[in-house]
Amino acid sequence: MTDNFIPIAVEEIKHAIDGNLQLQEFNELQHYIVEMKKDLDAVSDLSMELEGKDSKEDAPLKMISTMQSALATAQLLDATISAAYAASSSSGQGSQGLSNQASWVKSTLIPWLQKLLSKVWAKILKLVTPTQWSVSGGVGVSVLGLANVELSVTFG
């Protein structure tokens, strides 16, 4: 019996992102959206791979790190929208669309991704036994606009 929750949740999240027409209007945000959707597709694929008999040894680690990347991208998306809204507000040209999108990303998208991450962890813990793990990272805007996420898991 396969556990389809993760692929189904990924499709629902991607559908919600695509259905958010205001978010799609902001061209400067499209690279974040594209990267996040690629990461979500990879999480879905890895989830299905874990169900198979020929699952690769590094699939759980790839799945967690890819999910962390999607979450970090959503957090960068939030920071970018918030900064753009603050800049437009300070210039007296506040954008209600930016405000709505900042609110949607912070109150809807990020919690969905956090819930999905917890489901990813639960799935992996059912399938393999970690003997040691640590997660560290930070979200900030670097020169290249990338997040720093580091994950170390040892499975026994």
C-alpha positions as CSV (number, residue, x, y, z in Angstrom):
1,M,0.0,0.0,0.0
2,T,1.5,3.3,-1.0
3,D,1.3,6.6,1.0
4,N,0.1,9.2,-1.5
5,F,-0.2,12.1,0.9
6,I,3.0,13.8,-0.1
7,P,2.5,13.8,-3.9
8,I,-1.2,14.9,-3.4
9,A,-0.2,17.7,-1.0
10,V,2.6,18.8,-3.4
11,E,0.0,19.1,-6.3
12,E,-2.4,21.0,-4.0
13,I,0.3,23.5,-3.0
14,K,1.4,23.9,-6.6
15,H,-2.2,24.4,-7.7
16,A,-2.7,27.1,-5.0
17,I,0.5,28.9,-6.1
18,D,-0.7,28.8,-9.8
19,G,-4.2,29.9,-8.8
20,N,-2.9,32.9,-7.0
21,L,-3.1,35.3,-9.9
22,Q,-1.9,38.3,-8.0
23,L,1.3,36.4,-7.1
24,Q,1.8,35.5,-10.7
25,E,1.6,39.2,-11.7
26,F,4.9,40.1,-10.0
27,N,7.6,39.2,-12.5
28,E,10.4,39.7,-10.1
29,L,9.0,36.8,-8.0
30,Q,8.8,34.3,-10.8
31,H,12.3,32.8,-10.2
32,Y,11.3,32.0,-6.6
33,I,8.1,30.4,-7.7
34,V,9.8,28.3,-10.4
35,E,12.5,27.1,-8.0
36,M,10.0,26.2,-5.3
37,K,7.8,24.3,-7.7
38,K,10.9,22.3,-9.0
39,D,11.8,21.4,-5.4
40,L,8.2,20.3,-4.7
41,D,8.2,18.1,-7.8
42,A,11.5,16.6,-6.6
43,V,10.0,15.9,-3.2
44,S,7.0,14.2,-4.8
45,D,9.3,12.1,-7.0
46,L,11.5,11.1,-4.1
47,S,8.5,10.2,-2.0
48,M,7.3,7.8,-4.7
49,E,10.8,6.4,-5.0
50,L,10.9,5.7,-1.3
51,E,7.9,3.5,-1.8
52,G,9.7,1.3,-4.3
53,K,11.9,-1.7,-3.7
54,D,14.9,-0.1,-5.5
55,S,15.0,3.1,-3.4
56,K,18.4,4.7,-3.4
57,E,20.2,5.0,-0.1
58,D,20.5,8.8,-0.3
59,A,16.8,9.3,-1.2
60,P,15.7,10.2,2.4
61,L,18.5,12.8,2.7
62,K,17.7,14.3,-0.7
63,M,14.0,14.4,0.1
64,I,14.6,16.3,3.4
65,S,17.1,18.7,1.9
66,T,14.9,19.4,-1.1
67,M,11.9,20.1,1.1
68,Q,14.1,22.4,3.3
69,S,15.1,24.2,0.1
70,A,11.4,24.7,-0.9
71,L,10.7,26.1,2.5
72,A,13.7,28.4,2.4
73,T,12.6,29.6,-1.0
74,A,9.1,30.4,0.4
75,Q,10.8,32.3,3.2
76,L,12.9,34.3,0.7
77,L,9.8,35.0,-1.3
78,D,8.1,36.3,1.9
79,A,11.2,38.5,2.6
80,T,11.3,39.8,-0.9
81,I,7.6,40.7,-1.0
82,S,7.8,42.3,2.4
83,A,10.8,44.4,1.4
84,A,9.0,45.5,-1.8
85,Y,5.9,46.4,0.2
86,A,8.0,48.4,2.7
87,A,9.8,50.2,-0.1
88,S,6.5,51.1,-1.9
89,S,4.9,52.2,1.3
90,S,7.8,54.5,2.2
91,S,7.6,56.1,-1.2
92,G,3.9,56.7,-0.6
93,Q,2.9,54.2,-3.3
94,G,1.8,51.3,-1.1
95,S,0.5,48.4,-3.0
96,Q,-2.4,46.4,-1.6
97,G,-1.5,43.6,-3.9
98,L,1.9,43.3,-2.3
99,S,0.4,43.4,1.1
100,N,-2.1,40.7,0.3
101,Q,0.6,38.5,-1.2
102,A,2.9,39.0,1.8
103,S,0.0,37.9,4.0
104,W,-0.8,34.9,1.9
105,V,2.8,33.7,1.7
106,K,3.3,34.1,5.5
107,S,0.0,32.8,6.7
108,T,-0.8,30.1,4.1
109,L,2.1,29.0,1.9
110,I,4.8,28.7,4.6
111,P,2.5,26.8,7.1
112,W,1.6,24.4,4.3
113,L,5.2,23.8,3.5
114,Q,6.0,23.4,7.2
115,K,3.2,20.8,7.5
116,L,4.4,19.0,4.4
117,L,8.0,18.9,5.9
118,S,6.6,17.3,9.0
119,K,4.9,14.7,6.8
120,V,8.2,14.1,4.9
121,W,10.0,13.5,8.2
122,A,7.3,11.2,9.4
123,K,7.5,9.1,6.2
124,I,11.2,8.9,6.4
125,L,11.2,7.8,10.0
126,K,8.7,5.0,9.2
127,L,11.0,3.7,6.5
128,V,14.5,4.1,7.9
129,T,16.1,4.5,11.3
130,P,18.3,7.6,11.8
131,T,21.1,7.1,14.3
132,Q,22.1,10.7,14.3
133,W,20.9,14.0,12.7
134,S,21.2,17.7,12.9
135,V,19.6,20.6,10.9
136,S,21.0,24.1,10.7
137,G,20.6,27.0,8.4
138,G,19.5,30.5,7.9
139,V,17.4,32.6,5.7
140,G,18.6,35.9,4.5
141,V,19.3,37.7,1.3
142,S,22.8,37.0,0.2
143,V,24.4,38.5,-2.9
144,L,22.9,35.8,-5.0
145,G,19.6,35.7,-3.1
146,L,20.1,32.1,-1.9
147,A,19.3,30.6,1.5
148,N,21.7,28.6,3.5
149,V,20.4,25.2,4.7
150,E,22.5,22.4,6.0
151,L,21.3,19.0,7.0
152,S,23.2,16.1,8.3
153,V,21.5,12.7,8.9
154,T,23.1,9.4,9.6
155,F,21.0,6.3,9.1
156,G,21.8,3.0,10.7
